Amino acid sequence: MAMAAEEIEALIRAGIPDASVEITDLAGDGDHYAARVVAESFRGQSRIARQRRVYEALGGRMGGVLHALQLTTATPD
């Protein structure tokens, strides 16, 4: 069963409340998404730490109902 982009966005926002989240369905199949997550709370964190926070917010769905996520993280300009 695929995840909807809105569900992914809601999970990330719940886990990282200050995040601005943009989700793009890359293949139109509900399995392959790109996510751009921008949050002030990422400031001072490594890229790996930022990605870990996003994956934690997804609650173990990566590799299961969410097959692939191309992830970009940043802090606001």
Secondary structure, 3 states (H helix, E strand, C coil): CCCCHHHHHHHHHHHCCCCEEEEEECCCCCCEEEEEEECHHHCCCCHHHHHHHHHHHCCCCECCCECEEEEEEECCC
